[in-house]
Amino acid sequence: MAKKKDDDKKKHVSVVTKKSLQFLEEYINNPAPTSYEWEGQKIWLNYLKPYIDEHFIDNYGTAVGVINPKAAYKVVIEAHADEISWYVNYITADGLIYVIRNGGSDHQIAPSKRVNIHTEKGLVKAVFGWPAIHTRHGEKEQAPELKNIFLDCGCTSKEEVEKLGIHVGCVITYEDEFMVLNDRYYVGRALDNRVGGFMIAEVARLLKENKKKLPFGLYIVNSVQEEIGLRGAEMIAQRIKPNVAIVTDVTHDTTTPMINKNTQGDLSAGKGPVVSYAPAVQTNLNKLLIKTAEKNDIPFQRQASSRSTGTDTDAFAYSNGGVPSALISLPLRYMHTTVEMVHKEDVDNVISLIYQSLLNISDGQDFREFK
């Protein structure tokens, strides 16, 4: 009797442990908006320190853990630490607050959301208000836009708002927290891309626990300010001057409604990491990732990007006269919302792919097509 197809499928082995999942939850729940990442970086470094030889922080807050710091050949694995948010932009005489973006915050999801306004006196609670459906009856529906969404913190005057410590420039984050959905998905705000920081930290853990000795220096980089133009990666690439960079970030699961696969590609959460084809992605490094995945039975998907990847891959690739760089993406549903979703098995497989790829890189490896 022939085996069923499902019986032939290799059983998935979880990489994430109970302890590391606790770290992920703490890390996701902590707010770390763009240019205010430091509390999240402290949590991340605290977890990473047992698995590295040394660390450093740059002037803008990018955190770097290093294994084999004296090695001449340097390999980077990188994610970004910041999350999208809002800034207080204008306080009305009636005590309402208008906002501008800090990163790619989505105005359409804002109405009825609860937020934290970060002040020097501490967190101040507020909500994004919106006119009740009853008051809009018979009129043309007005969609949420940046110019009409507003915060209500329970005050009735500008002076009362200011007494709470709120001023123009205070940063605002959503208060939604981490959860596991149907024992299949990790859900929360800021999985883009703190889940990436989590995954590269897990790679460091596996290297330590499995007693792997790398022939090169490994720089585990958690960059700031990706959401406003890859700025943290640009800065840290100049400081480290790596020979190779493997970047991880999220990409779109395109199987949910209202996404056009003709333009966005066919990618699905639960079907494995995504390798990218783009000008910034160095061909031979990308081939190494693919061969590693095939050799280790790690499922993977493929994505093409016009011109740029829109990730820190671009910053590393075009730094220091050109650094062989590649991108491993994690499929994610509902990007830049408070309910971003990633598949647990994809997280395990991204960790495994980065880990196994590092074991296949030689000291001084030359990735050029010809010499």
Secondary structure in CASP SS format (residue, H / E / C, confidence):
PFRMAT SS
TARGET T0000
AUTHOR 0000-0000-0000
METHOD secondary structure of the structure
MODEL  1
M C 1.00
A C 1.00
K C 1.00
K C 1.00
K H 1.00
D H 1.00
D H 1.00
D H 1.00
K C 1.00
K C 1.00
K C 1.00
H C 1.00
V C 1.00
S C 1.00
V C 1.00
V C 1.00
T C 1.00
K H 1.00
K H 1.00
S H 1.00
L H 1.00
Q H 1.00
F H 1.00
L H 1.00
E H 1.00
E H 1.00
Y H 1.00
I H 1.00
N H 1.00
N C 1.00
P C 1.00
A C 1.00
P E 1.00
T C 1.00
S C 1.00
Y C 1.00
E C 1.00
W H 1.00
E H 1.00
G H 1.00
Q H 1.00
K H 1.00
I H 1.00
W H 1.00
L H 1.00
N H 1.00
Y H 1.00
L H 1.00
K H 1.00
P H 1.00
Y H 1.00
I C 1.00
D C 1.00
E E 1.00
H E 1.00
F E 1.00
I E 1.00
D C 1.00
N C 1.00
Y C 1.00
G C 1.00
T C 1.00
A E 1.00
V E 1.00
G E 1.00
V E 1.00
I E 1.00
N C 1.00
P C 1.00
K C 1.00
A C 1.00
A C 1.00
Y C 1.00
K E 1.00
V E 1.00
V E 1.00
I E 1.00
E E 1.00
A E 1.00
H E 1.00
A C 1.00
D C 1.00
E E 1.00
I C 1.00
S E 1.00
W E 1.00
Y E 1.00
V E 1.00
N E 1.00
Y E 1.00
I E 1.00
T C 1.00
A C 1.00
D C 1.00
G C 1.00
L E 1.00
I E 1.00
Y E 1.00
V E 1.00
I E 1.00
R E 1.00
N E 1.00
G C 1.00
G C 1.00
S C 1.00
D C 1.00
H H 1.00
Q H 1.00
I H 1.00
A C 1.00
P C 1.00
S C 1.00
K C 1.00
R E 1.00
V E 1.00
N E 1.00
I E 1.00
H E 1.00
T E 1.00
E C 1.00
K C 1.00
G E 1.00
L E 1.00
V E 1.00
K E 1.00
A E 1.00
V E 1.00
F E 1.00
G E 1.00
W C 1.00
P C 1.00
A C 1.00
I H 1.00
H H 1.00
T H 1.00
R H 1.00
H C 1.00
G C 1.00
E C 1.00
K C 1.00
E C 1.00
Q C 1.00
A C 1.00
P C 1.00
E C 1.00
L C 1.00
K C 1.00
N C 1.00
I C 1.00
F E 1.00
L E 1.00
D E 1.00
C C 1.00
G C 1.00
C C 1.00
T C 1.00
S C 1.00
K H 1.00
E H 1.00
E H 1.00
V H 1.00
E H 1.00
K H 1.00
L C 1.00
G C 1.00
I C 1.00
H C 1.00
V C 1.00
G C 1.00
C C 1.00
V E 1.00
I E 1.00
T E 1.00
Y E 1.00
E C 1.00
D C 1.00
E C 1.00
F C 1.00
M E 1.00
V E 1.00
L E 1.00
N C 1.00
D C 1.00
R C 1.00
Y E 1.00
Y E 1.00
V E 1.00
G E 1.00
R C 1.00
A C 1.00
L H 1.00
D H 1.00
N H 1.00
R H 1.00
V H 1.00
G H 1.00
G H 1.00
F H 1.00
M H 1.00
I H 1.00
A H 1.00
E H 1.00
V H 1.00
A H 1.00
R H 1.00
L H 1.00
L H 1.00
K H 1.00
E H 1.00
N C 1.00
K C 1.00
K C 1.00
K C 1.00
L C 1.00
P C 1.00
F C 1.00
G E 1.00
L E 1.00
Y E 1.00
I E 1.00
V E 1.00
N E 1.00
S E 1.00
V C 1.00
Q C 1.00
E C 1.00
E C 1.00
I C 1.00
G C 1.00
L C 1.00
R H 1.00
G H 1.00
A H 1.00
E H 1.00
M H 1.00
I H 1.00
A H 1.00
Q H 1.00
R H 1.00
I H 1.00
K C 1.00
P C 1.00
N C 1.00
V E 1.00
A E 1.00
I E 1.00
V E 1.00
T E 1.00
D E 1.00
V E 1.00
T E 1.00
H E 1.00
D C 1.00
T C 1.00
T C 1.00
T C 1.00
P C 1.00
M C 1.00
I C 1.00
N C 1.00
K H 1.00
N H 1.00
T H 1.00
Q H 1.00
G C 1.00
D C 1.00
L C 1.00
S C 1.00
A C 1.00
G C 1.00
K C 1.00
G C 1.00
P C 1.00
V E 1.00
V E 1.00
S E 1.00
Y E 1.00
A C 1.00
P C 1.00
A C 1.00
V C 1.00
Q C 1.00
T H 1.00
N H 1.00
L H 1.00
N H 1.00
K H 1.00
L H 1.00
L H 1.00
I H 1.00
K H 1.00
T H 1.00
A H 1.00
E H 1.00
K H 1.00
N C 1.00
D C 1.00
I C 1.00
P C 1.00
F C 1.00
Q E 1.00
R E 1.00
Q E 1.00
A E 1.00
S C 1.00
S C 1.00
R C 1.00
S C 1.00
T C 1.00
G C 1.00
T C 1.00
D H 1.00
T H 1.00
D H 1.00
A H 1.00
F H 1.00
A H 1.00
Y C 1.00
S C 1.00
N C 1.00
G C 1.00
G C 1.00
V C 1.00
P C 1.00
S E 1.00
A E 1.00
L E 1.00
I E 1.00
S E 1.00
L E 1.00
P E 1.00
L E 1.00
R E 1.00
Y C 1.00
M C 1.00
H C 1.00
T C 1.00
T C 1.00
V C 1.00
E E 1.00
M E 1.00
V E 1.00
H E 1.00
K H 1.00
E H 1.00
D H 1.00
V H 1.00
D H 1.00
N H 1.00
V H 1.00
I H 1.00
S H 1.00
L H 1.00
I H 1.00
Y H 1.00
Q H 1.00
S H 1.00
L H 1.00
L H 1.00
N C 1.00
I C 1.00
S C 1.00
D C 1.00
G C 1.00
Q C 1.00
D C 1.00
F C 1.00
R C 1.00
E C 1.00
F C 1.00
K C 1.00
END
